Amino acid sequence: MESRTRKAKRAKSGQVILFFTSAVLFIFGCKKSLQLSYEGKLETVSVAGLVPEAVGIIEDGLADDNPQIRANAIEVVAAAKLIRLIPKVVRLLEDEFVPVRFLAALAIGDSEYSLAKSKVVQLLKDGDESVKIAGAYAMSKLGVADNLEVICRTITSSDQKVRANTALLLGKIGDKRTLKYLYWALQHKDSDDKVRFNAVEAIARLGDERIYPKLWAMLISAYADDRVVGIRAMGALGTAEAKNALITMLDDNVLEVRLAAAEQLGMLGENTGEPEVLDVFRKNLISGMDAEGAERVKVWTSLAIGEIGTEAVTKFLPVLLKDESKFVRIAAAKAVFMCTMED
């Protein structure tokens, strides 16, 4: 998706790895060649009937030896509001892997799972600053004193991963008083790519339409990962103008970018991107791709299906739920939950 030089530059920043929230960083390599095809006519499926299988996939993910799988599974629990699995997430507050602790705290806060309050308090003493602010965020969501100021202070951290994660949390908090901090992080000369990416998405999430020109500039970037971040931010902004911009991205020359646009349009109630998902199967677009690229496409395809939710695309979920890649299975499980969530 981009040059080796640019990839290497970004890899050095070492941010907390966020998976579904930053799907361009989702895949960490695999060794087997992946295929995605179907034979004959697939029958329309009852997505609700797939829920038990999806729950099992996420349960397994939360207990997986791979911390990246655990982190992905946590994000699905939070996004799909799987309260029944939150007790398993609580155990991961003591995980040795920083991103797992970080995401577990966010999931507990977003689920307002007050039974974990005593466990979350312990994170305020964690040795990692990102985990500390995640704990502060969770405590705030659990109704314990306003921790907004505590989180805002870390936006000036010299540690880029802390600054990036602070921007992420400020967007999630949803308080427009934090815009000044986010613009500071966006414009500061030593903020790295991840900080700026998180800041623009957070600003968009807060509904500040002044960010639109910046987002449009990202959509026309030469780098596909910049375009994907711009797409996600446009989806977060959610205005009519932003939706129109997303529609133009369905013509992008990179498949993953088109699927990202289809996902965000689906989230906004627009199914214009459905043909992009169908083409992945009907034209077997991953044929000839290397394993990593094919896996990434399957993940994006699953996420787009979850937001579009039409019978035409959900019929492919049984295939994706049984994929050999755990990353793909988790993404497909998320799609099942998103399609069956009550409004």
Secondary structure in CASP SS format (residue, H / E / C, confidence):
PFRMAT SS
TARGET T0000
AUTHOR 0000-0000-0000
METHOD secondary structure of the structure
MODEL  1
M C 1.00
E C 1.00
S C 1.00
R H 1.00
T H 1.00
R H 1.00
K H 1.00
A H 1.00
K H 1.00
R H 1.00
A H 1.00
K C 1.00
S C 1.00
G C 1.00
Q C 1.00
V C 1.00
I C 1.00
L C 1.00
F C 1.00
F H 1.00
T H 1.00
S H 1.00
A H 1.00
V H 1.00
L H 1.00
F C 1.00
I C 1.00
F C 1.00
G C 1.00
C C 1.00
K C 1.00
K C 1.00
S C 1.00
L C 1.00
Q C 1.00
L C 1.00
S C 1.00
Y C 1.00
E C 1.00
G C 1.00
K C 1.00
L C 1.00
E C 1.00
T C 1.00
V C 1.00
S C 1.00
V H 1.00
A H 1.00
G H 1.00
L H 1.00
V H 1.00
P H 1.00
E H 1.00
A H 1.00
V H 1.00
G H 1.00
I H 1.00
I H 1.00
E H 1.00
D H 1.00
G H 1.00
L H 1.00
A C 1.00
D C 1.00
D C 1.00
N C 1.00
P H 1.00
Q H 1.00
I H 1.00
R H 1.00
A H 1.00
N H 1.00
A H 1.00
I H 1.00
E H 1.00
V H 1.00
V H 1.00
A H 1.00
A H 1.00
A C 1.00
K C 1.00
L C 1.00
I H 1.00
R H 1.00
L H 1.00
I H 1.00
P H 1.00
K H 1.00
V H 1.00
V H 1.00
R H 1.00
L H 1.00
L H 1.00
E H 1.00
D C 1.00
E C 1.00
F C 1.00
V H 1.00
P H 1.00
V H 1.00
R H 1.00
F H 1.00
L H 1.00
A H 1.00
A H 1.00
L H 1.00
A H 1.00
I H 1.00
G H 1.00
D H 1.00
S H 1.00
E C 1.00
Y C 1.00
S H 1.00
L H 1.00
A H 1.00
K H 1.00
S H 1.00
K H 1.00
V H 1.00
V H 1.00
Q H 1.00
L H 1.00
L H 1.00
K H 1.00
D C 1.00
G C 1.00
D C 1.00
E H 1.00
S H 1.00
V H 1.00
K H 1.00
I H 1.00
A H 1.00
G H 1.00
A H 1.00
Y H 1.00
A H 1.00
M H 1.00
S H 1.00
K H 1.00
L C 1.00
G C 1.00
V C 1.00
A C 1.00
D C 1.00
N C 1.00
L H 1.00
E H 1.00
V H 1.00
I H 1.00
C H 1.00
R H 1.00
T H 1.00
I H 1.00
T H 1.00
S C 1.00
S C 1.00
D C 1.00
Q H 1.00
K H 1.00
V H 1.00
R H 1.00
A H 1.00
N H 1.00
T H 1.00
A H 1.00
L H 1.00
L H 1.00
L H 1.00
G H 1.00
K H 1.00
I H 1.00
G C 1.00
D C 1.00
K H 1.00
R H 1.00
T H 1.00
L H 1.00
K H 1.00
Y H 1.00
L H 1.00
Y H 1.00
W H 1.00
A H 1.00
L H 1.00
Q H 1.00
H C 1.00
K C 1.00
D C 1.00
S C 1.00
D C 1.00
D H 1.00
K H 1.00
V H 1.00
R H 1.00
F H 1.00
N H 1.00
A H 1.00
V H 1.00
E H 1.00
A H 1.00
I H 1.00
A H 1.00
R H 1.00
L C 1.00
G C 1.00
D C 1.00
E H 1.00
R H 1.00
I H 1.00
Y H 1.00
P H 1.00
K H 1.00
L H 1.00
W H 1.00
A H 1.00
M H 1.00
L H 1.00
I C 1.00
S C 1.00
A C 1.00
Y C 1.00
A H 1.00
D H 1.00
D H 1.00
R H 1.00
V H 1.00
V H 1.00
G H 1.00
I H 1.00
R H 1.00
A H 1.00
M H 1.00
G H 1.00
A H 1.00
L H 1.00
G C 1.00
T C 1.00
A H 1.00
E H 1.00
A H 1.00
K H 1.00
N H 1.00
A H 1.00
L H 1.00
I H 1.00
T H 1.00
M H 1.00
L H 1.00
D H 1.00
D C 1.00
N C 1.00
V C 1.00
L H 1.00
E H 1.00
V H 1.00
R H 1.00
L H 1.00
A H 1.00
A H 1.00
A H 1.00
E H 1.00
Q H 1.00
L H 1.00
G H 1.00
M H 1.00
L C 1.00
G C 1.00
E C 1.00
N C 1.00
T C 1.00
G C 1.00
E H 1.00
P H 1.00
E H 1.00
V H 1.00
L H 1.00
D H 1.00
V H 1.00
F H 1.00
R H 1.00
K C 1.00
N C 1.00
L C 1.00
I C 1.00
S C 1.00
G C 1.00
M C 1.00
D C 1.00
A H 1.00
E H 1.00
G H 1.00
A H 1.00
E H 1.00
R H 1.00
V H 1.00
K H 1.00
V H 1.00
W H 1.00
T H 1.00
S H 1.00
L H 1.00
A H 1.00
I H 1.00
G H 1.00
E H 1.00
I H 1.00
G C 1.00
T C 1.00
E H 1.00
A H 1.00
V H 1.00
T H 1.00
K C 1.00
F C 1.00
L H 1.00
P H 1.00
V H 1.00
L H 1.00
L H 1.00
K C 1.00
D C 1.00
E C 1.00
S C 1.00
K H 1.00
F H 1.00
V H 1.00
R H 1.00
I H 1.00
A H 1.00
A H 1.00
A H 1.00
K H 1.00
A H 1.00
V H 1.00
F H 1.00
M H 1.00
C H 1.00
T H 1.00
M C 1.00
E C 1.00
D C 1.00
END
